[in-house]
Amino acid sequence: MTRTLRSAADELPPAHKRAVVLAIVALHGLAGWALLQVAPVRAALAQAAPMMVDLLAPPAPEPPREQPPAPPPPPQPVAKKPPPPAPVIAAAPSPAPAPFVVPEAPPEPAPPTSPEPVEAVVAAPPAPPAPPPPPREIPPAAIQYLEPPSPSYPRLSRRLGESGLVIVRVFVDVDGLPRTVQIAQSSGFARLDEAALEGVRRARFKPYAENGRPSAGWARIPIPFELEK
């Protein structure tokens, strides 16, 4: 029969031959796959499978790659040293308070004795200075002139017919100057009195001497005002 199949196969064309071969291979593969689906068959095949030992030497390990140098570690912060603690100065112990002692009561003072009366001495006030002597009156006969008084007759008094005698009291100093003039006797007319005072103020006297020494004093000077007839 095999020979019959071979002869039949030799008679087929090449294309048919390849198809037949592929079909046979496919059938075998399909049969093997079906057998492998059965669990006992798959276990028996696993036990009967030859062990393959690899006698080849393992490949040499690759040399390690050069790694880039690690960056330097960051600088660590320098911890500041805390300042040394201030020395503690122990205060000197306060002295213990002295024991309190009740002072003794002072002795009672003796009764005061009445002091002896002291006579009060009152100093007498000093005596006031003696007042200066009042200026003396120069007698009329002792009055002498260096420039006699020359009063002017007021025109209005002439027109009105005013006339009269004026007595002027004048204080003459040691130099013969009239210091104070005043009316001792009025003529009754103010214009004539004022003219008499003005005339005596312009007069100059010869210093009055007493015992050879110049002396001041009051003098009375008559000044007549008479109308011509």
QUIRAWO-V677842 format. One record per pair of residues at least 24 apart in sequence whose ideal C-beta (glycine too) atoms are under 7 Angstrom apart, sorted by sequence separation. I is the first residue (numbers start at 1). GAP is how many residues later the second one is. D is the distance in whole Angstrom. If there is no record, write none. Layout:
# QUIRAWO-V677842
[[I & GAP & D] [I & GAP & D]]
This chain:
# QUIRAWO-V677842
[[164 & 24 & 5] [199 & 24 & 6] [164 & 25 & 6] [178 & 25 & 6] [166 & 26 & 6] [162 & 27 & 4] [166 & 27 & 5] [196 & 27 & 4] [164 & 28 & 6] [168 & 28 & 5] [176 & 28 & 6] [162 & 29 & 7] [168 & 29 & 6] [176 & 29 & 4] [146 & 30 & 7] [162 & 30 & 6] [166 & 30 & 4] [170 & 30 & 5] [176 & 30 & 6] [176 & 31 & 5] [157 & 32 & 6] [168 & 32 & 5] [175 & 32 & 6] [172 & 33 & 5] [174 & 33 & 6] [192 & 33 & 5] [138 & 34 & 7] [157 & 34 & 5] [156 & 35 & 6] [157 & 35 & 6] [135 & 36 & 7] [172 & 36 & 7] [184 & 36 & 6] [154 & 37 & 4] [154 & 38 & 7] [187 & 38 & 6] [174 & 40 & 4] [154 & 41 & 6] [174 & 41 & 7] [174 & 42 & 5] [152 & 43 & 6] [173 & 43 & 5] [151 & 44 & 5] [172 & 44 & 6] [151 & 45 & 5] [172 & 45 & 7] [151 & 47 & 6] [171 & 47 & 5] [172 & 47 & 6] [151 & 48 & 3] [150 & 49 & 6] [169 & 49 & 6] [170 & 49 & 6] [149 & 50 & 4] [149 & 51 & 5] [169 & 51 & 6] [170 & 51 & 6] [149 & 53 & 7] [167 & 53 & 6] [168 & 53 & 5] [149 & 54 & 4] [148 & 55 & 6] [167 & 55 & 5] [168 & 55 & 6] [147 & 56 & 6] [147 & 57 & 4] [165 & 57 & 6] [166 & 57 & 5] [145 & 58 & 6] [146 & 58 & 4] [145 & 59 & 7] [146 & 59 & 7] [165 & 59 & 5] [166 & 59 & 7] [145 & 60 & 6] [146 & 60 & 6] [144 & 61 & 7] [145 & 61 & 7] [164 & 61 & 6] [143 & 62 & 7] [144 & 62 & 4] [163 & 62 & 5] [163 & 63 & 5] [163 & 64 & 5] [142 & 66 & 6] [161 & 66 & 6] [158 & 69 & 7] [138 & 70 & 5] [149 & 72 & 6] [151 & 72 & 6] [153 & 72 & 6] [149 & 74 & 7] [143 & 76 & 5] [138 & 79 & 4] [137 & 80 & 6] [138 & 80 & 7] [140 & 80 & 7] [135 & 81 & 6] [136 & 81 & 4] [137 & 81 & 5] [138 & 81 & 4] [135 & 82 & 5] [135 & 83 & 6]]
